[in-house]
Structures are given as structure tokens and as C-alpha cells.
């Protein structure tokens, strides 16, 4: 992520804030946009949301009467 030709860079890394912004951009991409082969070429965040949706649908909370 810190290479000069990295898509996460907006310019030179001159301050700690620049490095933090670059790192934050990379983490966001890694969790929300990259396509993960082991889970069917979908982003990890989407797979996690689907997992919890299925879990909720199979194990609904008992309603109070």
C-alpha cells in the first residue's frame, strides 16, 4: 500500500496523518471491496452480512406475548 504506484496513495507520505489515511483506505478496501476467492469472489463484509442474515433467519428471537 505504500509503494509509489499504489492506488491507495494520493501523493507523497510526508506526515503520520498521510500514513494513517493511506492505511485507513487500504483497510476499507481489504474489508469491503476486495474479492475473496475462498468465499466465492465476494467481499468479506458482504459474506459476513450474509452469514448473520442467515443465522438470524434460522434462529429468530422468541417474541414476547
C-alpha positions as CSV (number, residue, x, y, z in Angstrom):
1,X,0.0,0.0,0.0
2,X,2.9,2.4,0.5
3,X,4.6,1.8,-2.9
4,X,4.8,4.9,-5.0
5,X,2.4,3.4,-7.6
6,X,-0.1,2.2,-5.0
7,X,-3.7,3.1,-5.8
8,X,-4.1,4.0,-2.1
9,X,-1.7,6.9,-2.3
10,X,-2.7,10.5,-3.1
11,X,0.8,11.8,-3.1
12,X,4.0,11.6,-1.1
13,X,3.8,10.3,2.5
14,X,5.1,13.3,4.5
15,X,3.3,13.1,7.8
16,X,1.9,10.5,10.1
17,X,-1.6,11.7,9.1
18,X,-0.7,10.8,5.5
19,X,0.3,7.3,6.5
20,X,-2.8,6.9,8.7
21,X,-5.1,8.0,5.8
22,X,-3.4,5.6,3.4
23,X,-3.7,2.7,5.9
24,X,-7.3,3.5,6.5
25,X,-8.0,3.4,2.8
26,X,-6.3,0.1,2.5
27,X,-8.2,-1.4,5.4
28,X,-11.5,-0.2,4.0
29,X,-10.7,-1.8,0.6
30,X,-9.5,-5.0,2.3
31,X,-12.7,-5.4,4.3
32,X,-15.3,-4.0,2.0
33,X,-14.2,-4.2,-1.7
34,X,-11.6,-6.9,-2.4
35,X,-13.0,-10.1,-3.9
36,X,-12.0,-13.1,-1.7
37,X,-11.6,-16.3,-3.7
38,X,-12.3,-18.7,-0.8
39,X,-15.8,-17.3,-0.2
40,X,-17.0,-17.1,-3.8
41,X,-15.3,-13.9,-5.1
42,X,-17.3,-11.6,-2.9
43,X,-16.1,-9.0,-0.4
44,X,-15.6,-10.2,3.2
45,X,-18.0,-7.6,4.6
46,X,-20.8,-8.9,2.3
47,X,-20.0,-12.5,3.3
48,X,-20.2,-11.6,7.0
49,X,-23.5,-9.8,6.5
50,X,-25.0,-12.7,4.6
51,X,-23.8,-15.1,7.4
52,X,-25.5,-13.1,10.1
53,X,-28.7,-12.7,8.0
54,X,-28.9,-16.5,7.5
55,X,-28.2,-17.0,11.2
56,X,-31.0,-14.6,12.2
57,X,-33.4,-16.2,9.7
58,X,-32.7,-19.7,11.1
59,X,-32.7,-18.6,14.8
60,X,-35.3,-15.9,15.2
61,X,-35.7,-14.4,18.6
62,X,-38.7,-15.6,20.5
63,X,-41.4,-12.9,20.6
64,X,-42.9,-11.8,23.9
65,X,-46.7,-12.3,24.4
